[in-house]
Amino acid sequence: MSLAQSAQSTWDRWVKAAEVYRDRRQLIILLMGYSSGMPFLLTSAVLSFWMTTVGVDLTTIGIFVLVGTPYAFKFVWAPLVDQLPLPGLDGWLGRRRSWMLLAQAGVLVSTLALAWSDPVRTPWFTAAAAFAIAFFSATQDIAVDAYRIEILNDDEQGAGSATTQLGYRIALWIVDAMALLLPTILPWPLVLSAIACLIIVGIFTTFFATEPQADRPPIASTGAWINQAVVRPFAEFLAYRGWVVILLFALLYKYGDALGGSMARPFYVAVGFTGPEIFGVTKSFGVAATILGGLIGGIVVARYGLFRALLIGGILQAVTNLLFTWQAAAGHDIVVLTLAISADNFTGSLGSIAFVAYLSSLCTSGMAGTQYALLTSLMAFGRTTLSAGGGWLAATIGWPAFWLATTLLAVPGLLLLLWLWRIAQKETPPSTTKEG
């Protein structure tokens, strides 16, 4: 085969892999990802920014971090989302869409309650509204993730996770922009009310979507329901060979990246960048790199398979952390910052797409909400609790060594990945393996 023929053949394979996005279901998943992303910042960055601007003390703002707790414990009520039919809605919309609609209505009402609360005079009411947003948002995530897993085949999960992330990032960008810009011309209650209305996109999508088919046998008794909703999802997961390794992998694959991310903005400030400079780079080049990395990540999964994509993404997201050691040496250099953030966001997004696709492939139709919630709760634990010592580590060893450490902390996850890949190759006949 000539060089030109080889290049054409390679191009044709990439084009064929990219065709996974040419599907009506991907549009639905994009809009559902948008709906999932819309409430996320309301309980974190937007809430803390609002409270700061109205004069709430830092101690109280710090305590308000706890309103996001539902995201880390959503696996607790995920069995209900999987197996409990909602009266009047289940027969009309189906299991997944009925729970989505309930959660979206909850997000809308809770956000309106937050909008018209007063964090200075009635902080507990503000906290209750924010907690309710997080609860309904986490519930929506359970239903949306299960919907995506059940509506797509295994070889489409990479593109599905990329499309979800694209919609999610679009929503984050819009909400962040509204929260940062609109308060200069509108009072906060109107700003937050306007943000609340963004969930209407998700509500329309719920009615427009097609309910996935899932095998749910009839349940004759309470004991049978508990078995189907709680026991069976975990029992089926425990049937995987090396399930302990899978759980450790879910915890550690993104840990180095998450640890670095937890200290990114303090690092930018420490080397001399202002808020507008950070916002300008992260919300332009950073967002563009994240979206591009996600789209290419979906193609890489379709082209090379899950494990190769995980290995490529894992290595790249670890290596690009080293760019921040360059930033530490360069100091206040906006060009270096742009290169570092762009590369880090691109590779982090690519790795995330492969990671989400892999976790999705482990889930069983009909109980995907529970199983996926368990795996992503571990991921959230690594991103939050295990990353809490990032500030201490940076202060102790300095910024250059800190970023080197985040690279090295990716190694355990990569070693677990290689073990899982070897086991998968042994269990799957070479003629049928997706990894080729």
C-alpha positions in Angstrom: 0.0 0.0 0.0 1.4 3.4 -1.0 1.8 6.2 1.5 -1.1 8.1 -0.1 -3.4 5.1 0.2 -2.4 4.5 3.8 -3.1 8.1 4.6 -6.5 7.9 2.9 -7.3 4.7 4.7 -6.4 6.2 8.0 -8.5 9.3 7.2 -11.5 7.1 6.2 -11.3 5.2 9.5 -11.3 8.5 11.5 -14.2 9.8 9.5 -16.1 6.6 10.1 -15.4 6.9 13.8 -16.6 10.5 13.9 -20.0 9.4 12.3 -21.0 8.2 15.8 -22.1 11.8 16.4 -24.5 11.8 13.5 -27.5 10.5 15.5 -30.6 12.1 16.8 -30.0 10.5 20.1 -26.8 12.5 20.5 -28.8 15.8 20.2 -31.0 14.6 23.0 -28.0 13.7 25.1 -26.4 17.1 24.4 -29.5 18.9 25.7 -29.7 16.5 28.7 -26.1 17.3 29.5 -27.0 21.0 29.4 -29.8 20.4 31.8 -27.5 18.5 34.2 -24.9 21.3 34.1 -27.3 24.2 34.6 -27.7 23.8 38.4 -24.2 22.6 39.3 -22.6 26.1 39.8 -25.5 27.4 41.8 -24.4 25.4 44.9 -20.7 26.3 44.5 -19.1 29.2 42.6 -22.3 31.2 42.0 -23.5 30.9 45.6 -20.1 31.8 47.1 -19.8 34.8 44.7 -23.3 36.1 45.6 -22.7 35.7 49.3 -19.4 37.5 49.0 -20.9 40.5 47.2 -23.6 40.9 49.8 -21.2 40.9 52.7 -21.5 37.4 54.2 -18.5 36.5 56.3 -15.9 34.0 55.0 -16.6 31.5 57.8 -20.2 31.2 56.8 -19.3 31.0 53.1 -16.9 28.1 53.9 -19.6 26.2 55.8 -21.9 26.5 52.8 -19.7 24.1 50.9 -21.6 21.4 52.7 -24.8 22.1 50.7 -23.2 20.2 47.8 -23.1 16.9 49.9 -25.9 15.2 47.9 -23.6 14.8 44.9 -21.3 12.5 46.9 -24.1 10.4 48.3 -26.5 10.1 45.4 -25.9 6.3 45.2 -28.0 6.1 48.4 -31.3 7.0 46.7 -30.3 5.9 43.2 -32.1 2.5 43.7 -35.4 4.5 44.0 -34.7 6.3 40.7 -34.0 3.0 39.1 -36.9 1.0 40.4 -39.6 3.2 41.9 -42.4 4.1 39.4 -43.8 7.6 39.9 -47.6 7.6 40.1 -49.2 9.2 37.1 -45.9 9.9 35.4 -44.3 6.4 34.9 -47.1 5.2 32.6 -47.0 8.4 30.6 -43.3 9.2 30.3 -41.5 6.0 31.4 -39.1 5.5 34.3 -36.2 7.6 33.2 -38.1 10.6 31.8 -40.6 10.7 34.7 -37.7 11.0 37.2 -36.0 13.6 35.0 -39.1 15.7 34.9 -39.6 15.5 38.7 -36.0 16.5 39.3 -36.1 19.4 36.8 -39.3 20.7 38.4 -37.5 20.5 41.8 -34.5 22.4 40.4 -36.7 25.1 39.1 -38.7 25.6 42.3 -35.5 25.4 44.5 -33.6 27.9 42.4 -36.5 30.4 42.6 -36.6 29.9 46.4 -32.8 30.6 46.5 -33.3 33.6 44.3 -35.7 35.3 46.7 -33.9 34.2 49.9 -31.6 36.5 52.0 -28.3 35.0 52.8 -27.6 37.8 55.3 -30.8 37.8 57.3 -31.9 34.2 56.8 -28.9 32.1 55.9 -30.5 28.8 57.0 -33.3 29.3 54.4 -30.7 30.1 51.8 -28.8 26.9 52.8 -32.0 24.8 52.6 -32.8 26.1 49.1 -29.2 25.5 47.9 -29.2 22.0 49.5 -32.5 21.3 47.7 -31.0 22.4 44.4 -28.1 20.0 44.9 -30.4 17.1 45.9 -32.6 17.6 42.8 -29.6 18.2 40.6 -28.0 14.9 41.8 -31.3 13.1 41.2 -31.4 14.5 37.7 -27.8 13.3 37.1 -28.8 9.7 38.2 -31.7 9.7 35.7 -29.8 11.4 32.9 -26.7 9.1 33.2 -28.9 6.0 33.3 -30.8 7.3 30.2 -27.6 7.8 28.3 -26.2 4.4 29.2 -29.4 2.6 28.3 -30.1 4.5 25.0 -26.7 3.8 23.5 -24.7 0.7 22.6 -21.3 0.1 24.3 -19.4 1.4 21.2 -21.4 4.6 21.3 -20.7 5.4 25.0 -17.6 7.4 24.3 -19.5 9.8 21.9 -22.4 9.9 24.4 -20.1 10.9 27.3 -18.4 13.5 25.0 -21.8 15.0 23.9 -23.0 15.0 27.6 -19.9 16.9 28.6 -20.3 19.4 25.7 -23.8 20.2 26.9 -22.7 20.3 30.5 -19.8 22.8 29.7 -22.1 25.0 27.6 -24.5 25.3 30.6 -21.6 26.0 33.0 -20.4 28.8 30.7 -23.8 30.4 30.4 -24.6 30.2 34.1 -21.1 31.5 35.1 -21.4 34.4 32.6 -24.9 35.4 33.8 -23.8 35.3 37.4 -20.7 37.4 36.8 -22.1 39.9 34.4 -25.8 40.4 35.1 -25.5 41.6 38.7 -23.9 44.8 37.4 -27.3 45.8 35.9 -29.9 43.7 37.7 -30.5 42.7 41.4 -29.5 39.2 42.4 -33.1 37.9 42.8 -33.8 38.7 39.1 -30.4 37.2 38.1 -31.0 33.9 39.9 -34.6 33.8 38.6 -33.3 34.2 35.1 -30.8 31.3 35.7 -33.7 29.2 37.0 -35.5 29.6 33.7 -32.6 27.8 31.9 -33.9 24.5 33.2 -36.9 24.8 30.8 -34.6 23.6 28.1 -34.2 20.3 30.0 -38.0 20.0 30.6 -38.8 20.4 26.9 -36.1 17.8 26.1 -37.6 15.3 28.5 -40.9 15.5 26.6 -39.1 15.3 23.2 -36.9 12.3 24.1 -37.7 8.6 23.6 -37.8 6.4 26.6 -35.2 3.7 26.5 -36.2 0.0 26.7 -35.0 -1.7 29.8 -35.8 -5.1 31.3 -37.7 -4.6 34.5 -39.4 -7.8 35.7 -42.6 -7.4 37.7 -42.1 -7.1 41.4 -44.5 -9.1 43.6 -43.4 -8.2 47.1 -41.5 -5.7 49.2 -38.7 -8.2 49.6 -38.5 -8.7 45.9 -38.5 -4.9 45.4 -35.5 -4.5 47.8 -33.7 -7.3 46.0 -34.3 -5.8 42.6 -33.6 -2.2 43.6 -30.7 -2.6 46.1 -29.3 -6.1 46.2 -29.2 -7.0 42.5 -27.4 -3.9 41.2 -24.6 -4.3 43.7 -24.5 -8.1 43.4 -24.2 -7.8 39.6 -21.3 -5.4 40.0 -19.6 -7.6 42.5 -19.7 -10.4 40.0 -17.1 -8.6 37.9 -13.7 -10.1 38.2 -11.5 -7.6 40.0 -14.3 -5.5 41.2 -12.2 -4.1 44.0 -9.6 -3.0 41.4 -12.4 -1.4 39.4 -13.5 0.6 42.5 -9.9 1.7 43.2 -9.5 2.6 39.5 -12.7 4.8 39.7 -11.2 6.5 42.7 -7.6 7.0 41.4 -7.7 7.4 37.6 -8.5 11.2 37.8 -7.0 11.8 41.3 -3.7 13.5 40.2 -5.7 15.7 37.8 -8.3 16.5 40.5 -5.7 17.4 43.1 -4.1 19.8 40.7 -7.4 21.3 39.8 -8.3 21.9 43.4 -5.3 24.3 43.7 -5.3 25.7 40.2 -6.8 29.1 41.0 -4.7 29.7 44.2 -1.7 28.9 42.1 -2.6 31.4 39.4 -3.0 34.1 42.0 0.3 33.1 43.7 2.2 33.6 40.5 0.6 37.1 40.0 -2.4 36.7 37.7 -5.5 38.9 38.3 -9.1 37.7 38.3 -9.9 39.2 34.9 -6.8 37.5 33.4 -7.7 34.1 34.9 -11.3 34.5 33.7 -10.2 35.6 30.2 -8.0 32.5 29.7 -10.1 29.9 31.4 -13.4 31.0 29.8 -12.0 31.3 26.3 -9.1 29.1 25.5 -9.8 26.8 28.4 -13.4 26.2 27.5 -12.6 25.7 23.8 -9.9 23.2 24.7 -12.2 21.3 26.9 -14.9 21.1 24.3 -12.4 20.0 21.6 -10.8 17.5 23.9 -14.2 16.0 24.6 -15.2 15.7 21.0 -11.9 14.1 20.0 -12.1 11.9 23.1 -15.4 10.4 21.8 -13.8 9.7 18.4 -10.7 8.2 20.0 -12.9 5.8 22.0 -14.8 4.8 18.8 -11.6 4.4 16.9 -9.3 2.7 19.3 -11.6 1.2 22.0 -12.0 2.0 25.7 -8.7 0.8 27.2 -6.4 2.4 24.6 -8.4 5.6 25.0 -8.1 5.4 28.8 -4.3 4.9 28.5 -3.8 7.7 26.1 -5.9 10.1 28.1 -4.4 9.0 31.4 -0.8 9.6 30.3 -1.6 12.9 28.6 -3.5 14.3 31.5 -0.7 13.4 33.8 2.1 14.8 31.6 0.4 18.1 30.9 0.4 18.9 34.7 4.1 19.4 34.3 3.4 22.5 32.2 2.5 24.2 35.5 6.0 23.7 36.8 7.0 25.7 33.7 4.4 28.3 34.8 5.9 28.4 38.3 9.3 29.2 36.8 8.0 31.7 34.3 5.8 33.6 36.8 3.4 36.1 35.4 3.5 35.1 31.7 0.0 35.0 30.1 1.3 33.1 27.0 2.6 30.2 29.2 -0.7 30.3 31.2 -2.7 30.0 28.0 -0.7 27.1 26.8 -0.8 25.3 30.1 -4.5 25.7 30.7 -5.4 24.8 27.1 -3.3 21.7 27.1 -4.4 20.7 30.6 -8.1 21.2 29.7 -7.8 19.3 26.4 -6.1 16.2 27.8 -8.2 16.3 31.0 -11.4 16.3 28.9 -10.2 13.6 26.6 -9.4 11.4 29.6 -12.7 12.1 31.2 -14.6 11.0 28.1 -12.9 7.7 28.0 -13.3 7.3 31.8 -17.1 8.0 31.7 -17.5 5.7 28.7 -15.7 2.9 30.7 -17.8 3.4 33.8 -20.9 3.4 31.6 -19.9 0.1 30.0 -19.9 -1.6 33.4 -23.6 -0.8 34.1 -26.6 -3.0 33.5 -29.7 -1.8 31.7 -32.5 -1.2 34.2 -30.2 -0.6 37.1 -27.7 1.7 35.5 -28.6 4.6 37.7 -27.6 2.8 40.9 -24.4 1.3 39.5 -23.2 4.5 37.8 -24.0 6.6 40.9 -21.8 4.3 43.0 -18.9 4.6 40.6 -19.2 8.4 40.1 -19.6 8.9 43.9 -16.1 7.4 44.3 -14.8 9.8 41.6 -16.4 12.7 43.5 -14.8 11.5 46.7 -11.4 11.6 45.1 -12.1 15.1 43.7 -13.3 16.5 47.1 -12.3 14.7 50.2 -9.0 13.2 49.0 -8.0 16.5 47.5 -8.6 18.5 50.7 -4.9 18.3 51.5 -3.8 20.0 48.3 -3.2 23.4 50.0 -1.1 21.8 52.7 1.0 19.9 50.2 1.6 22.9 48.0 2.6 25.0 51.0 4.9 22.3 52.3 6.8 21.3 49.1 6.4 24.4 46.9 4.5 24.8 43.6 7.0 23.1 41.2 7.2 20.0 43.4 3.4 20.1 43.9 2.8 19.8 40.1 5.4 17.1 39.8 3.6 15.2 42.6 0.2 15.5 40.8 1.9 13.8 37.8 3.3 11.0 39.9 0.0 10.5 41.6 -1.5 9.4 38.2 0.8 6.4 38.1 -1.3 4.1 40.5 -4.4 4.6 38.4 -2.5 3.8 35.2 -1.1 0.6 36.7 -4.6 -0.4 37.7 -5.8 0.3 34.2 -3.2 -2.0 32.7 -4.3 -4.8 35.0 -8.0 -4.3 34.1 -7.0 -4.3 30.4 -5.1 -7.5 30.7 -8.0 -9.2 32.5 -10.5 -7.9 29.9 -8.3 -9.4 27.1 -8.2 -12.8 28.9 -12.0 -12.9 29.4 -12.9 -11.7 25.8 -12.0 -13.9 22.8 -9.7 -12.0 20.4 -12.2 -12.4 17.6 -14.9 -10.4 19.4 -12.9 -8.0 21.5 -13.6 -4.3 21.0 -10.0 -3.4 21.6 -8.9 -5.1 18.4 
